[in-house]
């Protein structure tokens, strides 16, 4: 069989690769699935950034991402290359590359926004934005000389049909949070999600979801045919594995000022309200107040880029907060693995998920998991976690108390966690995705 030529959109990678505290969620799914698909000898991949709004900006980010990531694809069976998907009427693509390249560097993203260098880079970008230069000058293009078969967007709205023409198109839908739980999303995201839905051609496009929960919810909401909607469960990267060297765990704890005492760990990329962090804090405070003799802390790992008023309020209300609740800020994967391994348990009380990768990561590192029983999480956790009502403080308190005080229970949960995590992998996700490609081509 001839290789399948796939245009794989990496808009999310181009936009966020340099903002390391945003390399989670959709970003991680897009990247890990790309790496896994690229190992197949049945596929050739053409990376594009055609799904976004600002063509010059996104293509500059995608090109820089590819420049830095290309070496990872040297020893694989698949051909991978990047295709620019825009043109400039004024023939000034070099100008756009020059002004955007510095912005998309990891070093620049760490700079204080009030620094002179930040102003020197951001002011020209702002002038381009205010002048609406790109709106007049740039336009999308799509190169068909590579005999493309499939277009795959891992989140963003599908491009206009006059660009993709007769290509079979696949859109990944992660969840319906922007329209089913609007209280958890920032302003404008619901509007963009409707744009995503409106970009779908019911007659010719195909949908893939991360969980059966999302598949059912999507089809129920949109009336999209169930038979054209697939599920490819995600995985956890292989580096999420047990750390036996206690000195590594001790070093990572010290880096984030975590005392040498037992702790529960919760991971939430931006500590957003959907992750139910305030409920967890209140349940934890209830636990230590009802059991004053126990010694345990709560570690919350997640970016502090955005101010969270609920956490600020909790600091004022609960005097225990400052002594027993540790906010680490963003934690890199290299440090996150030891922090998982050092925890008494991982707690994930989220109110709404499309999948729930942190549950798999924790299980794969050998940590007992206490999870919410809401939305997709029971699919991921199986019977290997203690599932609790994410709105019931007493049940979460009880689960924390049991795991903290029952060594035999912890060992059984760890064993079951390894078994459950082994059912998922990026390799399986990639194989299932390639199977979908084949079905799409067979039904053109």
N, C-alpha and C positions, 0 to 999 in steps of 0.2 A: 504493500500500500504506500502511495506517495505521502510525504510528510504534510501535515496540516499547517498552513501558514496562518498564524494568529496575530492580529493587531491587539496588543495588550496595553490598555491605558494606564499610565503611571502618574496621572495628575496629582494624586495624593502624595506620592513619593517626592515629586518635584517641589510641591508646596511646603512640605514639612520636614524633609530630611535634615535640614540644618537646625531645626528646633527640636533638640533631643528629647525634651520633656513632652513632646507631642508625638513621639514615635510609638504610639500605642493604638489600640482599636483598629480602625479601618486601615491606617498606615501599615500596621504590622501584618494584617491579613493580606494586603496587597503585595507586600514584600516577600513574606514567607511562601505564599502560593506561587509567586513568580519563580523563586529559587527552586521550588519543588517541581514545577512544570518543566523548567529548563533542563532538568536531569533526564527527561524523556528523549528517546531517539525518534519519536514519532511526530515531533513538533518543531517548527521554526517560529521564533518569536520576533515581532517587530514592535518595539516599544514606542508609544505615542503619548502626547499630552493634548489630545484634541477635545477633551470633554469640558474643560474649564471655560471661564468667561474672558479673561485677559490673555489673549493668545501669546503675545510676546513675552509677558511675565512668566506664564506657566511653562512655555517651551524653554525659556532660559533656565528655569529651575529644574526641569526634567533633564535637560542636556547636562547640567552640572551634576545632578544625581548620577547619571549614567557614566560620566567621566570618572567619578570616584568609585562607582560600583562595578565597572566593567571587568576588572581583574577577577572578580568572583566567578565569572563565567568562562574562564580560560580552559578549564579541564572538564568540560561537559560535552554531551553528545549533540546538544541542540545549538543551532545558530541563533544568536541574539544580537540585535542591532537597534539603534535608536533612529527614528524618522522624525524630522521636523515637520510640523503640521500647520505652519502659517507662512504667509508672505507679506512683504511690505511694499505698498504702492510707491513709496518714496525711496525705496532701495536703501533703507537705513537699519537693516537687521544687526549690523555690527554695533551701531549706537545702542540698541536695546541690550545686546549682550554685554556691552561695557558697563552700563549703568545698573544692570540687574545682577551681574556675577558676584560682586562684592556683598550685596545684600544676602545672597544665598550661601554664604560661607558660615560654617559652624562658629568660627571665631567671632564674626560680626554679630551673630545672634546672641552672643553672650555679653556684648557690650551694653553699658548703661545707655538707655535711650536719650539721656541728657548729655552724653559725651559729645565732644566736638566731632569725632569721627562719625558718630551716629547721625548728627545733623548733616554732615558733608555728604553722606550717602542718601539719607532719606529726603532731603530737600529736592534734589533733582527728580526723584521718583514721584514726589508730591506734585511737582510742576508738570510732569508728564501726565499725571492723573487729572489735574485740574484743567489742563489744556485740551483734554480728550483726544490727544494725538493718536493714541492706539486705536480709538474708536473709528477715526477717519482713515488711518493709514494701514491697519493690519486686517487680514482676512484669513479664514481657515482654508487649508488645502489638505488633500489626502492622496497619497501616492499609490496608484494601482499597478505600477509596473512590477510589483513583487507577487502578483497572483494571490492576493489575500483571500482567505476562506472565511475567517471568523473575526468579528470585532467583539472584544470583551472589556466591559467597564466594571470595575470592582466597587463602584459606588456612584459616581457622578452621572448626571443626565446624559443619555445617549445623544450623540451628535445628530444634526439634521440628516434626513434620509437622502437629500441630494448630494451629501458628501459620501456616505457609506454605500449608497446605491443598493445593489442586490446582495451585499454581504449579509451573512447570517449573524445576528447580534445577540449577545448574552449580557444581561445585567444582573449584578449581584445585589440583592436586597438584604441588608443586615438586620433591620428591625423597622417597626412602624412607630417608633417613639415620637417623631416630630408631629404626627397627627393623632396618635392614640394616647399620648401622655404629654401634651403640650406644655404642662407646667414644669417639665424638666429640660426644656430646650431654650436656647437663646432666641431672641427676636429675629425673625426672618428665616429661621431654619425650616419652619413649617411651610413657608411660601416656596422655598427651594425644593422641598420634598415633593410638593405638588408638581413642580417643574419636572422632577425626575419621573413621576408617574405619567405626566403628559408626554414625555419623550418616548414612551413605549408604544410600539405598534402591535396591537393584540394579535393581528393576523400572522405576523412574520417574526416577531421577537420572542426570546426565551428568557426565563428567570431562574436564578439559582439563589437559594437561601442557606443560612448557616444552621438552621434548626427546623424541625418539623413544626414547632410552635409558630415560627415566623412564616413558614410556608402556608399554614392554614389561615393565619391572620391576614396575610397578604391577599390570598385568593378570595377570602370572605369579603374583604374590604373593596377589592377592585373587580371582582368577578372574572379575574384572569383564569384561563383554563388550568385546572390542577395538573393535567397531563403534560403541560408545557412548563411546569414549575418543579424544580429539583431541589434536593437537599444534599449539601456536601459538608458534613461536620468538620470543624476546624481541628487544629492540633496544637501542641505546645512544642516549642523548639527543644532540640535534644540537649542543649546545655542546661536546661532545668532538670537537674539530677542531684542526688544526695551528695552533700559535702561531708566527708568524714574527718577532715582536718579541723579540729576545734579552734586552732589559731586563726584560720581564715574567717570563721564565724565571729570570733572575738574581735578581729580587726575591723570587720564590716560594722559590727555593732558600735564599736568605738568611733568610727567615722561619722556615724549619725547620732552620737551621744545617747545611745541606748544603754541603760544600766545593766550590770551583770546580774540580772534577775529574770525570772520567767516572764514571758510576754505573749500576748495575743497579737497577731499581725493582720492588718487589713490593707489591701491595695486598691486604690481608686485613682485613676490617672490624673484627674483634676479635682478630686475630692468634691465632685458635684453632688447636688441634692439627690439625684436619682440613685446614687450609691448608698443612700440611707445612713450616712455617717453620724448625723446627730442622734438617730435612734440607737446606733451602736454605742455611742459615748454614754447616753443616758442609761442604757442597759448595763454597761460596764460599771458605771458609778453605782447603780443599784446593787450590783454583785458585790463590790468591795465594801459597801455600807452594811449590807446584810451579813457579810462575812469578814469582819475587821481583822481577823487573824491571818488571812491569806495574803501572800505577797505575789502580786502579779501586776504587770503594766499593760497598757494598750498602745501599740505602735501603728500610726496611720501613715502609710507611704503614698505620696502623691504630690504632684506639682503644686506649689504655692504661688504660681504666676497670677492667679485671680483671687481677689478678696472674697472670702466666704463669710457672710454675715452671721449665718447660723453657728459657725464655729467660734466666731468672736463672742457671740452671745453666751455660748456654753462656757467659755473661759471665765466670763463674769459671774455666771450663776453657780458653777461648781468649783469650790475651792480646791478639790482634789485634781482638777484638770491639769494644773501646772506641774504637779508632782508625779502623776501617774499616767498621763496621756502625752505621748511623744509624737510630734509632727516632724517627719524627716525631710519634707520637701521631695523633689524628684530623686528617684533612686535608679541608677543604671542597672542593666541586666546583670552585669558582673557582680554588683553588690547585692542585688535583689535575691539571687539564689542563696547565698549564705544567710540572708535575713529570713527567708522562708525556712531554711533548715534549722535555724536557731529558735524558731517559735514553738510554743506549746501547741498552738493550733492556728490555722488560717480562718478568718471569719469574713464572709462575703454576704452581707444582708441586703443586697441590691433589690430595689423595687421593680426593676424592669431591665431585662437583658435580651439581646438577640441570640446570644450564645453563652459566653462566660468563660473566656480563656484563663483567667486567673485561677479558677477552680482546678483546671487541668494542670496548670503550672505547679500549684501547691501539691497536688497529689503525686505528680511526677518527681517532686523533690523529697517526698516521704514525710509529709506533714498532714496531720488530721485536719479535716475540713468541716466547718459549720457553715451551711449555706442557706440562703433564702429558698423557699419552695415556690417562688413566683416565676411565671413566664417560662423561659427555656431552661432554667437551671436544673430542674429534675432530670432532663435529658442528658445533661453533661455529668451531673453528680452520681446518677444511678443510686444504688444502695450503699455507696461507699462514704457518704457524708451524712451528718446529722442535718436534716432539713427542718427549718423552722419558719413559722409565719413571720414575715418581715415587719409586721406591725404589732407583734406581741412581745413586750419586753420580758415578761416572765419566762416564756419558752426559750428565749435567747439566753437569759440569765442561767436557767437550768442547764442548758447545753454547755455553756462555758464552765459552769461548776463541775459537771460530770467529767468533761474532758480534762480539766485541770487536776482532778483528784483521783482519776481512775487510770492507772498505768496500763492495765490489761486492755481497757477500752481503746486507749490511744494506739496500742500496738495492733489491735484488730482493725482499726480505722486506717492505719498506715498500710497494712497488707491489702485491704480492699481497695485503697486508693491507687496503689500500684497496678492492680488488676484492671480497674476502671480506666485509668489513664492509658493503658496499653491498647485500648480499643480505638484510640484516636491517634492520628499522626498527619503531618503535612503531606507525606508520601501518599497516604490513602486519599486525602483530599484532592491531591493533584491527579491521581488515577481516575477518580470519580469525575473530575472536571473534564479530563480528556475524553472520557466515555460520553459526556454530554456533548462535547464538540462533535463526536462521531454521529450521534443521534441527530444533531442539528443539520449536519451535512447530508445525512441520509434522507432528511425530510424537506430539503430545499424545493 
